[in-house]
């Protein structure tokens, strides 16, 4: 009987809404979910990812096991699998080597913030867009990036984005910040994400892509470039310079990977997508700075860089 069940499972379709519902409703999968999530939250978990699959036809085309594994990994990080929250996403990816679509685990910008805040070690942490005219270059004596922020929010929001900055301040007084130009960010995405092309981005923004081909540009780099850029800045900053909790290490290692049944990552983009590549010499476009404990976080700009975390519903 057991052998027959295994044979049927192997021969059954592995994608499509019906295949997904069959797998998640199976006794084996429900037992696994109960063990990992707990009986109290299991039904909410099942409802959330079932809703995500039913509302996203492209996700439904992915291998069902990869969808559930990605969601279970997010749950193991105590992040809710709701796209509306933006903590993590299950992103369809066309795995040409396997000849099928799989769900890629992608942690969101808010997910990284959530994990960092949870440690209780950070006084302040965020990533923001830098608008036209706000970046003033580096101080020739100290090498610190200098910014002059536009006071009027209504005016500022209408200015084009020219770069991104991430920073944190820890309770022990350690402060670190990183700035990249938008050109560098586009180059980074073009190099490390198979789903993104700098040339295609230009064509998309210029309205040169036919309406019937827009479905091909479902990557978050196309749909929400600024959020992906801020997430990348936080990941770069945290992975290289921060005190990482076990959860944060796990999130960084699994980001943009397909998750197997044992919840281990398998990288579908460039393996260096985790941003652990060697650090290149400092350039005007990539500015990193460490500040000693005696310097306040707001001293590097004429205006505070970020709003208080008290204003963020995630805080």
C-alpha positions in Angstrom: 0.0 0.0 0.0 2.8 2.4 0.9 4.7 1.5 -2.2 1.6 2.1 -4.3 1.1 5.5 -2.7 4.7 6.5 -3.4 4.4 5.4 -7.0 1.2 7.4 -7.5 2.9 10.5 -5.9 5.8 10.3 -8.3 3.7 9.8 -11.4 1.1 12.5 -10.4 1.4 16.0 -11.9 3.6 18.3 -9.8 2.1 21.6 -10.8 -1.2 23.3 -11.4 -3.9 24.3 -8.8 -5.3 20.7 -8.6 -1.8 19.2 -8.0 -1.1 21.9 -5.3 -4.4 21.2 -3.5 -3.8 17.5 -3.6 -0.4 17.9 -2.1 -1.3 20.3 0.6 -4.4 18.3 1.6 -2.5 15.1 1.8 -2.0 13.4 5.2 1.8 13.5 4.9 2.0 17.2 4.1 -0.6 18.1 6.7 1.4 16.2 9.3 4.5 18.0 8.3 2.8 21.4 8.5 1.4 20.6 11.9 4.8 19.7 13.1 6.5 22.9 11.8 3.7 25.4 12.2 1.7 24.0 15.1 -1.9 22.9 15.0 -3.1 26.4 16.1 -1.6 28.2 13.1 -1.7 25.4 10.6 -5.0 26.2 9.0 -4.2 29.9 8.7 -0.9 28.9 7.0 -2.6 26.6 4.6 -5.3 29.2 3.8 -2.7 31.9 3.1 -0.6 30.0 0.6 -3.6 28.4 -1.0 -5.0 31.9 -1.6 -1.7 33.0 -3.0 -1.7 30.1 -5.5 -5.3 30.5 -6.5 -4.8 34.3 -7.1 -1.6 33.9 -9.1 -1.9 31.6 -12.2 1.8 31.8 -12.8 2.7 30.6 -9.3 0.2 27.7 -9.7 2.3 26.5 -12.7 5.3 26.0 -10.3 6.3 22.7 -8.8 3.9 22.4 -5.8 6.6 21.1 -3.4 8.7 24.2 -4.1 5.8 26.5 -3.2 5.1 24.8 0.1 8.8 24.5 1.0 9.3 28.3 0.4 6.3 29.1 2.5 7.5 26.7 5.3 10.9 28.3 5.3 9.3 31.8 5.7 7.2 30.4 8.6 10.3 29.0 10.2 11.6 32.6 10.3 8.3 33.6 11.9 7.3 35.6 8.9 3.7 35.5 7.7 3.2 34.2 4.1 1.0 37.1 3.1 2.0 39.1 0.0 0.2 42.1 1.5 2.7 42.2 4.4 5.7 42.0 2.1 7.9 40.0 4.5 8.7 37.4 1.9 7.4 36.2 -1.5 7.1 33.0 -3.5 8.3 34.0 -7.0 7.8 31.9 -10.1 11.0 31.0 -11.8 11.6 29.1 -15.0 14.2 26.4 -14.2 15.6 25.6 -17.6 17.9 22.9 -16.3 14.9 20.9 -14.9 12.5 22.0 -17.6 9.9 23.2 -15.2 8.8 26.2 -13.1 9.7 26.4 -9.5 8.8 28.9 -6.7 11.8 30.9 -5.6 11.9 32.1 -2.0 12.5 35.9 -1.8 12.6 37.8 1.4 11.3 41.4 1.2 12.7 44.7 2.3 10.2 44.7 5.2 11.2 41.1 6.1 14.9 42.1 6.6 13.7 45.0 8.8 11.5 42.8 10.8 14.3 40.3 11.5 16.7 43.0 12.5 14.3 44.8 14.8 13.4 41.5 16.4 17.0 41.1 17.7 16.7 44.1 19.9 20.2 45.1 19.0 19.4 48.0 16.7 18.6 51.6 17.7 17.9 52.5 14.1 17.9 50.7 10.7 16.4 51.5 7.3 17.1 51.9 3.6 15.9 54.9 1.6 15.9 56.3 -1.9 18.2 59.3 -2.5 16.6 61.9 -4.8 18.1 64.2 -7.4 20.3 66.9 -5.8 20.4 65.3 -2.3 23.7 63.4 -2.7 26.5 65.9 -2.3 29.5 63.6 -2.8 32.1 62.7 -0.2 33.9 64.9 2.3 37.5 65.1 1.0 39.0 64.9 4.5 36.8 62.2 6.1 35.5 60.3 3.1 32.0 60.4 4.5 29.0 60.6 2.1 27.2 63.9 2.5 23.5 64.6 1.8 21.2 67.6 1.8 17.6 66.4 1.9 14.7 68.3 0.4 12.5 69.6 3.2 9.2 69.6 1.3 7.9 66.0 1.0 5.6 66.9 -1.9 8.5 68.3 -3.9 10.8 65.5 -2.9 8.5 62.7 -4.0 8.4 64.2 -7.5 12.2 64.2 -7.9 13.8 61.3 -9.7 15.7 58.7 -7.7 19.5 58.8 -8.2 20.6 56.3 -5.6 20.0 54.3 -2.5 21.3 54.3 1.1 21.0 51.8 3.9 22.3 52.3 7.4 22.0 51.1 10.9 23.0 52.1 14.4 23.4 49.4 17.1 22.9 49.7 20.8 26.7 49.4 21.4 27.2 52.6 19.3 28.4 50.9 16.1 27.1 52.8 13.0 27.4 51.7 9.4 26.0 53.1 6.2 26.2 52.2 2.5 25.4 54.3 -0.6 25.0 53.0 -4.2 24.0 55.1 -7.2 21.0 53.9 -9.2 23.3 53.0 -12.1 25.3 50.7 -9.9 22.1 49.1 -8.6 20.8 48.4 -12.2 24.2 46.9 -13.1 24.0 44.7 -10.0 20.5 43.4 -10.8 21.5 42.9 -14.5 24.5 40.7 -13.4 22.9 38.7 -10.6 19.3 38.2 -11.5 18.4 36.0 -14.5 14.9 37.5 -14.5 16.1 41.0 -15.1 17.7 42.9 -18.0 18.9 46.5 -17.9 18.1 46.8 -21.6 14.6 45.4 -21.1 14.0 47.8 -18.3 14.8 50.8 -20.6 12.4 49.4 -23.2 9.7 48.8 -20.6 10.0 52.3 -19.2 10.0 53.8 -22.7 6.7 51.9 -23.5 8.3 49.8 -26.2 7.1 46.4 -24.9 3.8 45.2 -26.6 0.8 44.9 -24.2 0.6 41.2 -24.9 4.2 40.6 -23.7 4.0 42.5 -20.4 3.3 39.3 -18.5 6.9 38.3 -19.2 8.1 41.2 -16.9 6.8 39.8 -13.6 10.1 40.1 -11.8 10.0 42.4 -8.8 13.0 44.2 -10.3 10.5 45.4 -13.0 7.4 45.8 -10.9 9.0 47.6 -7.9 12.6 48.4 -8.6 12.9 50.8 -5.6 11.8 48.2 -3.1 14.1 45.6 -4.5 16.9 48.1 -4.4 16.3 48.9 -0.8 16.1 45.2 0.0 19.4 44.7 -1.8 21.0 47.5 0.2 19.9 46.1 3.5 21.1 42.6 2.6 24.5 44.0 1.5 24.8 46.0 4.6 23.6 43.3 7.1 25.5 40.4 5.5 28.8 42.2 5.5 28.8 44.4 8.5 26.0 43.5 11.0 25.7 41.3 14.1 23.5 38.6 12.6 21.0 36.5 14.6 20.5 32.9 13.5 17.3 33.9 11.8 19.0 36.6 9.8 21.8 34.3 8.7 19.2 31.8 7.6 17.3 34.4 5.6 20.4 35.8 3.9 21.5 32.3 2.9 18.0 31.3 1.5 17.1 34.5 -0.2 16.4 34.1 -4.0 16.8 30.3 -3.8 14.5 27.3 -4.5 13.8 25.5 -1.2 13.8 21.7 -1.2 11.8 19.3 1.0 14.5 19.5 3.7 14.2 23.4 3.6 17.7 23.7 2.1 18.3 26.4 -0.5 19.2 25.6 -4.1 20.3 28.7 -6.0 18.6 29.4 -9.3 20.2 32.8 -10.0 23.9 33.5 -10.0 25.3 31.8 -6.8 26.7 35.2 -5.8 23.2 36.6 -5.6 23.5 36.4 -1.8 25.9 39.3 -2.1 28.8 37.6 -0.5 31.1 38.5 -3.4 34.4 40.0 -2.6 34.3 43.7 -1.8 35.8 45.8 -4.6 37.8 49.0 -3.9 35.7 51.9 -2.9 34.3 53.9 -5.8 32.3 57.1 -6.0 29.2 55.0 -6.7 29.7 52.7 -3.8 30.5 54.4 -0.5 30.7 52.6 2.8 31.5 54.3 6.0 31.9 53.2 9.6 31.3 55.7 12.4 32.6 55.3 15.9 30.3 55.2 19.0 30.7 58.9 19.8 29.0 60.0 16.5 25.3 60.3 16.3 23.4 58.8 13.4 21.9 62.1 12.2 25.3 64.0 12.0 25.9 62.9 8.4 23.0 64.8 7.0 21.4 68.2 7.5 18.0 66.4 8.0 17.3 63.0 9.6 17.7 60.2 7.1 14.8 58.1 8.2 11.5 58.5 10.0 11.2 57.0 13.5 10.5 53.3 13.5 7.5 54.2 15.8 5.8 55.5 12.6 6.3 52.1 10.9 3.5 49.6 11.6 6.1 46.8 11.6 8.1 48.3 14.5 
